[in-house]
């Protein structure tokens, strides 16, 4: 197989490459899995992987060098949600490259569907997405699941006094399993006779353990977009009614919090902790 040895330099050069550059490796995996000849197309998303549709119902996912797929394979084998998660059909290592063969989820990413989705359908999808949160929280995390010190990280990023002023607002709950990245490129929707519904959740590779409310921050940022009714739908689906300060605290604890990006997406202005609290207060009412 004429393909570079997997290392960080090769990954950086190949990650954004056109599908034609990946063709030799994809053909080798397809051959090893004895897949029928079918057209391939690069799928959106993925920082630590590249994914290609193989025909209409299969996906070949190539992992970044050094990635251990054990945790994701474990989770995909036993997490059961109200909507599909990718079913694993195969796992191989070829020339040092790790590849997974998955069943393709129905529908399209919400990133694709959201801009033209009618608002009543958006509210329905957000209730369905919120309902996924307590189910994920009940998952027994694999031993290899990271348990980051989210409070320590947040103190370093946002200041000890900031966290101390908000810490008491977060409910006293045990840390739970979190997908951690329920964004518009990791969730799928499908349009039926009665409109749009959530149709799938993927990418458990970045999962970790943390406070339950942290799970709702990513969907709130990327889907709510400053609309209080959307936040209400998400929280109703999850069966929770947090205060604005509780949401602000969970937001600061999220590993990928970026206030310069997040505050405007929430409908606020600025990039400070005070601006974040104001944005959440406006949404919660």
N, C-alpha and C positions, 0 to 999 in steps of 0.2 A: 504494500500500500504506500504510494508516494504521497506522504503527508508529514508535516513537521512533527518533531518530538514535542509532546506537551510540556510547556514551561510558561512562566508568566509572560515572557517576551512574545512567544508564539501566540498566546491567548490575546494579548493586546492587539497584535497585528491582524488576527483573524476575526475577532469578535464582531467588528463592524463590516467585515468583508461580504461581498455579494455571494448569493447562494452557489454560484458557479465555483467559487474557491473552495467551498465545503463539499462539493460533489464527490470527490474520491472517498472521503471518510463516510459520507452518507451511504454511498454505494456499498462500501465494505460492511457497514452495519446491516443494511438491508439484505445483503447476501448471506451474512451469518444468521440472520433471523428467517431466512428463506421467504422474504416478502415478495409478492408479485411486483412486477415493474409498474410504477405509478408515478405521476408527476409529484414533485416536491415544491414546497413554497415556504419561505422563511416566515415564522409567526412573530408577532410583536412582543415586546417585553423581554425581560431576562438580563440581569447584570452579571450573574454568576453562572449563566448557561446560555445556550442557543437552542432554539426549538424549530423543527421543521415539520409541517404537515406532510404526511406520506399518503397520497390518495385522499379520500374523504373521511376516513375513520381512524387513522393512526397518526401518532406523533413520535418523531425521533428527537430525543432531548440529549444534547451533548453538554456535559458538565465541565466547568472550569477546572484546569489542572489543580490537583491537590484536594479536590472536593471528595469527601466521603459520603456516598449516597445512602449509607446504612440507616440513618435516622429517617430520611424521607421515605425510603422503602418500607420501613416499619410502620410509619404513620399512614401511608397510602394503603397499606394492607389492612388497617383496622379502624381508621376514623370513619364513622358513619354519620353523615349529615342529611338533612332533608333534601339536599340537592347532590348531584354526583361530584365526586372528586376523581382525579385521573386514576384509572385502573392500570396497574403495571402488568405488562405482558412479557417483558424481558429485561435483563440487565447484563451487559457485556463490557469487557475491557478489551480494546483493540489498539495495539501500538501505544499503550499507555493512556489512551483516551477512554473515559467512562461514558457509556451511552445507555439510556433507558428507552424502552419501547412502551408507549402509553396509548390507551384508548382516548381518542379525541373527545373533548367535552362538547355537548350540544350547544348550539347558539353561537353568539359572538361575544367578544369582551364588552364589558359595560363601557369601557373607554370609547368603543365604536358606537354603541347603541345610545348612550346617554344624551348626546347633543340634540337628537331629534325625538327622544322619547317623550310622550305626553306627560304632563305633570302628575296626573292621578296614577299613572303607571310607575313613575319614579317613587311615589310614596309607598306603593305596594311593594316594589323591589326593596326599598329601604327597610320596611317591616320584616320582610323575609330575610334580609341580610342581618338585621339585628337579632333575629331568632337563632342565627347560627352561633352567636357569641356564647350563650350559656352551655351549648352542646360542646363546643370546643373546650370550654373551661373545665368540663367534666372528664376530658381525655387524660389518661394516665401517661405522663410524659416519658419518652424513652430516657434511659440513663444518660445518654449523651446530650440531652437538651440543655442548652446554656441557661444558667441562672445568674444573669448579670446583676450587678449592684446598681440598680437603676437610680436609687436615691443618691448614692455617691457620685455617679456620673452627672446627674442633674445639678448637684451642688457645685461640681467643678465647672460646669457650663454656664449656670445661671446665678450662682452665688448662694452661699450658705443661708444668708438672711432671707432670701426669696423662698427657698424651700421650707425653712422653719416657719415662715408666716403662713404657708399653705398646707403644711404636712398634716395638721390636725383635721383638715377638711376631708381628707380621703378616708372612706370607710375602712374600719379595721377588719380586713379580710385576708385570708391566706393567699399566697401567690398561687396562680393556676397556669395551666398550659395556654399559650397564646399563639395564634397564627402570626400576629404582629404586623401583617401587611395586607389587610383586606382592602386594597385599592382597586381602581377601575381597570387595571390591566391584569389583576389576579382573580377577578370575578366575571362570571358570564351571565348573559341573559338570553332568553328566547321569547319570541312573540307568538302568542297563541290566539285562539278565537276571542278570548276576553282580555287581550292586551299582553304586556310584557310581564315576565316572571324571572326571578333568579334561577339560573340553570346550572351553575357549577362554581366551584372554588378550587383553585390550584396553587401550587408553589408553597409547600410546607418546609422548604429547605432552610428558611430563616427563622423558624419558630423558636420561641424561648419561654421562660417562666417569669410571670410578673403579676401585678395587681389586675383583677378582672376588668376594671374600667378602661385600662390602657388599650384593650382590644378595639374599643369603639372610636378611638381618636382618628385613626387613618381613614375609615369610611366617613367620619364626620367632616374631615378636612376636604376630601376629594369628591364627595357627593353632595354635601349639604350646601356648600357655596353661599353661605349667608342667609339661607331660607329657614326661618324658625320651624315651619311646618315639616320640613324634611328632617330636621333634628328630632322633632317630636316623634315622627314615624320610626326612625331608627331606634330611639330609646324605648318606645312602646314595644317594638319587636323583641328587644333584649329583655324587657320586663324590669327596667330600672328607671329611677327618676332622680338622677344626681343633680346637685346644685351647680351653679356656674363655677364656683371655686373648686369643687371636686373635679370637674372636667378640666379646668385649667391646670390643676395639680397633675392629673393623669397625663395631660398633654406634655407637661415639662418632663415627666418621667419617660415618655416614649423615646426609644433610642434614636429615631430618625427625626425628632422634632427640629424644625428649622423655622424660626419665627419670622424671618424676612419673607419666606414663602407662605407659611401657614396663616399668618394673621390676615393678609389680603384675601386668601382663599376662603376664610371664615367670614368675610365681609367687613373686616376691620381695617384700620389704618395704622401703620407703624410696624416696628419690629421689636418692641420691648415687652417685658413680662406684663407691665401695666396695660399695654395695648391688647395683649392676649386675653387678660382677665376681662377687659371691657368688651371684646368681641364675643366671648362666651356669655357674658351677662346679657348682652343684647339678644343673643339666640335663645337663651333659656327664658328670658322675660321675668 
